[in-house]
Amino acid sequence: MPRLSEVIAVLESLWPAERAESWDAVGTVVGEPDQEVVRVLFAVDPVQETVDEAVRLGADLLVTHHPLYLRGTTTVAASTFKGRVVHTLIKNDIALHVAHTNADTADPGVSDALAGALDLRVVRPLVPDPTDPEGRRGLGRVCALDHPLTVRELAARAAERLPATAQGIRVAGDPEALVRTVAVSGGSGDSLFDHVRAAGVDAFLTADLRHHPASEFMADRAHGPLALLDAAHWATEWPWCELAAAQLDEISDRHGWNLRVHVSKTVTDPWTAHAASSDGPSPATAPPRSASRAPAPSDTSGAPN
C-alpha cells in the first residue's frame, strides 16, 4: 500500500501546485505523510457532507476541487463549520488534498471533462497557457459538435448529461439558432467573455453568469449572435471528479497500488429547489406597487438609501 506522500506526489504530477493562480489555495490541507492510503474519494466541495461520506466509506484521502480555506483563517475551532470539517478529518485519519485552478488549466482538466460529458470534441483551449509549448493546457475549451444542434437542443443535452440541479440550464439568445462550435468553461465563466468573442463560437456554456455582464455581452452584436448557456457551478465541475478518479486509477494499476478510488455522488450544489415563473404575471399585468405591498417605513437614521 502506498503512503500518503507517494499518492500526493502523483497528484502533484497531474496538477502541479505552481500552475495554480496566485490567489488560489491548493495542495494538502491535512494529512500525515507516512499514513497508508487504501481508499480515495473525489468530490467537488470539502464540506461536512462529503467529509461524512469519506468517513462512512473508510477513505484515507479526500481530494476536492474547491479549497477549504481560500482566504485563510485564524481558527479551526470545531464551533465553525470549516473547523468542524478539519476536526472530522483528523479524528478519522483522513487526509485532504485540493486541486483547483491547477486542475482547471490541466491537460486534461476540468473543461475537458465538461466537454466529454456533453459529447463535444475539444479543439483547443479557450485561454491557452503561454508556458505550454504544445498549446493543450489553458482555461476553458473551444469545442465542435459532430452535427449542428439548436441552442434549445444543446441546452436539453446539457440538462440531460450533467448532474441534476435545481437550477437546470438557463439560456440567453435565440433558442432556435444553430450551434456548430461552443466554448465551455467549468465553474464561473463570465470573466472569459472577451476570449469567447474572440474565439468566434456560436455558444458559450459555463456557470454563475451574472445579470450585468451577461446583459452587456448579449447586447454587443459586433461579433454576431452568440448564445449563453448557464448551468450550476457544481454541475459543470463534477465531471472532473470522474476524470480525475480514472487518472488516479490508471496510475494505481501501473504502480501496483491497488487503490480503491471512488467519486462522491453527494449533491453539494447549494440550491435545493426551483419554482418556474412562466405562469406569473408579466410586468404589464402586475398590480401597482402601492397595491401589492405596504410602503417602506421612513428612514430616520440618516444613512443613504
Secondary structure as the mmCIF struct_conf table of DSSP 4:
data_model
#
loop_
_struct_conf.conf_type_id
_struct_conf.id
_struct_conf.beg_label_comp_id
_struct_conf.beg_label_asym_id
_struct_conf.beg_label_seq_id
_struct_conf.end_label_comp_id
_struct_conf.end_label_asym_id
_struct_conf.end_label_seq_id
STRN STRN1 ARG A 3 ARG A 3
HELX_RH_AL_P HELX_RH_AL_P1 LEU A 4 LEU A 14
BEND BEND1 TRP A 15 TRP A 15
HELX_RH_3T_P HELX_RH_3T_P1 ALA A 17 ARG A 19
BEND BEND2 ALA A 20 ALA A 20
TURN_TY1_P TURN_TY1_P1 SER A 22 TRP A 23
STRN STRN2 GLY A 27 VAL A 30
TURN_TY1_P TURN_TY1_P2 PRO A 33 ASP A 34
BEND BEND3 GLN A 35 GLN A 35
STRN STRN3 GLU A 36 GLU A 36
STRN STRN4 ARG A 39 ALA A 43
BEND BEND4 VAL A 44 VAL A 44
BEND BEND5 VAL A 47 VAL A 47
HELX_RH_AL_P HELX_RH_AL_P2 GLN A 48 LEU A 57
TURN_TY1_P TURN_TY1_P3 GLY A 58 GLY A 58
BEND BEND6 ASP A 60 ASP A 60
STRN STRN5 LEU A 61 THR A 64
BEND BEND7 HIS A 65 HIS A 66
BEND BEND8 LEU A 68 LEU A 68
BEND BEND9 LEU A 70 ARG A 71
BEND BEND10 THR A 74 THR A 74
TURN_TY1_P TURN_TY1_P4 ALA A 78 SER A 79
BEND BEND11 THR A 80 THR A 80
HELX_RH_AL_P HELX_RH_AL_P3 PHE A 81 LYS A 91
TURN_TY1_P TURN_TY1_P5 ASN A 92 ASP A 93
STRN STRN6 ALA A 95 VAL A 98
BEND BEND12 HIS A 100 HIS A 100
HELX_RH_AL_P HELX_RH_AL_P4 THR A 101 ASP A 104
BEND BEND13 THR A 105 PRO A 108
HELX_RH_AL_P HELX_RH_AL_P5 VAL A 110 ALA A 117
TURN_TY1_P TURN_TY1_P6 LEU A 118 ASP A 119
STRN STRN7 ARG A 121 PRO A 128
TURN_TY1_P TURN_TY1_P7 PRO A 130 THR A 131
TURN_TY1_P TURN_TY1_P8 PRO A 133 GLU A 134
BEND BEND14 GLY A 135 GLY A 135
STRN STRN8 GLY A 138 THR A 150
HELX_RH_AL_P HELX_RH_AL_P6 VAL A 151 ARG A 161
BEND BEND15 LEU A 162 LEU A 162
HELX_LH_PP_P HELX_LH_PP_P1 PRO A 163 ALA A 164
BEND BEND16 ALA A 166 GLN A 167
STRN STRN9 ARG A 170 ALA A 172
BEND BEND17 GLY A 173 GLY A 173
TURN_TY1_P TURN_TY1_P9 PRO A 175 GLU A 176
BEND BEND18 ALA A 177 ALA A 177
STRN STRN10 LEU A 178 SER A 188
HELX_RH_3T_P HELX_RH_3T_P2 ASP A 190 LEU A 192
HELX_RH_AL_P HELX_RH_AL_P7 PHE A 193 ALA A 199
TURN_TY1_P TURN_TY1_P10 GLY A 200 GLY A 200
BEND BEND19 ASP A 202 ASP A 202
STRN STRN11 ALA A 203 ALA A 207
HELX_RH_AL_P HELX_RH_AL_P8 HIS A 211 ALA A 219
TURN_TY1_P TURN_TY1_P11 ALA A 222 HIS A 223
STRN STRN12 ALA A 227 ALA A 231
HELX_RH_AL_P HELX_RH_AL_P9 HIS A 233 HIS A 255
TURN_TY1_P TURN_TY1_P12 GLY A 256 GLY A 256
STRN STRN13 ARG A 260 VAL A 263
BEND BEND20 PRO A 270 PRO A 270
TURN_TY1_P TURN_TY1_P13 SER A 278 ASP A 279
BEND BEND21 GLY A 280 GLY A 280
HELX_LH_PP_P HELX_LH_PP_P2 PRO A 281 SER A 282
TURN_TY1_P TURN_TY1_P14 PRO A 283 THR A 285
BEND BEND22 ALA A 286 ALA A 286
HELX_LH_PP_P HELX_LH_PP_P3 PRO A 287 PRO A 288
HELX_RH_AL_P HELX_RH_AL_P10 ARG A 289 SER A 292
BEND BEND23 ARG A 293 ARG A 293
HELX_LH_PP_P HELX_LH_PP_P4 ALA A 294 ASP A 299
BEND BEND24 SER A 301 SER A 301
#
